[in-house]
Amino acid sequence: MRRTVALAAGACTVVALAGVAGATAYARTGERQEPAAVSAPMAKRAAADPAGAAAAPDKAAPRRPAADNPRTEERAGERGGPAGREQVGTIDQVDRVIGYLDSERKMTLRYPGATYVKPHFSRILLLPGDYLTVSDPSGAEVHRVESGLLPGPGRWGMSVTGDTAVIELHSLRPDLLGLESTIANLGVGVDKVAHGFSAEERARQPRNSPESICGGDQKSDAVCYKSKDPVAYERSKAVVRLLIKGNELCTAWRVGPSNRLMTNNHCIVTSADAYETEVWFNYQCAQCGGHSVFRSTKVWGDKVLSTDEELDYTLFTVEDFDLVKRFGYLQFDLRRPAKGEELYIPQHPGGDPTEIAMTSDEDANGNCAVDDPNYTGYATGSDISYFCDTEGGSSGSPVISKRTDKVLALHHFGGCPNSGVRIDLIYDKIKSQL
């Protein structure tokens, strides 16, 4: 079985933005999915929007004790995985089946208040030509899944935004009388479901001090920069949200015009990791400070081309690359910046729609800037440091020069100052793969 993704990329609720190319995405099979509106909860707006999620704790890192003793927050954390990934949901064990002999070949998975629902299939054994869909109740978001043998412990399906997913078996043979013995062992099994924390669940999660927010939180929705810094806004469209193995997240971004994306090594290490990772493009607010977001275009990660633990990067590809070309890409700035050079960081803090950190009340001029161009990360002098605000989930974000609008570093440490790995060092490792 191979995954097939089809998700419309359009405006939410009544918002319709001009200039968004390709408002409709297509399944690999050619099945058309119509664009539709959606309203998604956002963590920091929970007080204004009861359907939203509570603010996410920042798990980026404890403060670095000394320059020669870099923190290791991306190593195994309390929850058994890299602490650099932000946990945004939970996984429940279930035992649900759809069979050909069932009167209704459909199941509904509902978790009130959840921000997404993501099924895991233990088996998908269908007659030739038959297929599954995973959708929201309205049918606005639809993902098609083909039949096939599942490797090892099974396969995750694509998530559906919102608190309800509907799984339906579509058959080309409405009349199966006389085939009962043949089809009795066929069907679909769902053995677990990942779902995003509701507002109440999010509020109950253990919280660490928000030490990656340096001073007050100066980040703003990316769309807030659409008029005042249109180049930064356009660059932010190449930045993506990663949903990793159902309940963890990081940030990533497109590298150059080919099918190449970059995130941290502590987010994705192997092709098996990438293969279980959803990559959300266009997960952005439709209005500055509003509640509606664009419907994301979701594709699956595919192959890891290069990764390095010390420089904390992973270069990988995605499936269905043609669906996401229109969102643009970022370029490298292959130099060590000077102290005081202004920066901005597009990111998905706590899994929220894209925000940009560009101003900082911890910098003398009020703008996010390089604090130390020779900062020690996992290696001496491997990083640049800054007081740009980041949070758990921002791992893997691009650190961009405001002067050139190109990427200077790959964000990976919090701690005030926060820091990113110099992109010139990473380039030396990956240039043959670009």
Number of C-alpha atoms within 10 A of each C-alpha: 13 11 20 20 23 26 28 24 27 27 25 21 16 10 15 13 12 7 7 13 10 13 16 17 23 19 19 15 12 9 12 15 19 18 18 20 19 20 18 23 26 24 24 15 17 16 13 9 16 12 22 25 28 24 19 26 22 24 26 28 25 18 17 19 10 9 14 13 13 17 19 17 21 23 13 13 13 8 8 8 15 19 22 32 30 27 27 26 21 15 17 10 11 13 10 15 17 20 19 22 16 10 8 11 18 17 16 14 17 16 18 13 21 26 26 26 29 25 27 22 20 22 21 23 21 23 16 12 11 15 19 20 21 26 24 23 16 10 15 17 26 26 25 22 23 18 20 15 14 15 10 7 11 16 21 22 25 28 27 25 23 23 21 21 28 20 24 19 20 16 17 10 10 8 8 12 7 8 11 11 8 9 16 11 13 17 20 23 20 23 18 18 23 23 31 27 27 24 24 14 16 22 16 11 14 10 13 13 12 23 22 27 22 22 16 10 17 21 22 17 24 28 24 18 19 15 10 10 12 14 13 23 21 18 21 27 22 24 34 33 31 30 27 23 17 28 19 24 29 30 31 31 29 27 21 15 12 12 18 20 24 25 29 28 24 25 31 29 21 17 17 13 16 24 22 20 26 25 27 21 26 24 23 27 25 24 17 15 13 13 19 23 25 27 29 23 23 30 23 23 25 20 17 22 16 18 23 15 13 12 23 24 27 26 26 26 21 21 20 21 15 11 22 22 14 14 20 17 21 22 16 19 19 17 13 16 18 14 15 17 16 21 25 23 29 31 34 30 29 27 25 23 25 29 26 25 23 23 22 23 17 20 18 10 12 13 21 26 26 23 21 18 20 18 23 21 27 19 15 13 15 22 29 29 27 30 27 34 32 36 27 28 32 36 31 35 29 32 27 25 21 18 9 12 18 19 25 26 31 29 29 32 32 34 24 23 23 26 30 27 31 29 26 17 16 21 15 10 15 15 8 8 11 13
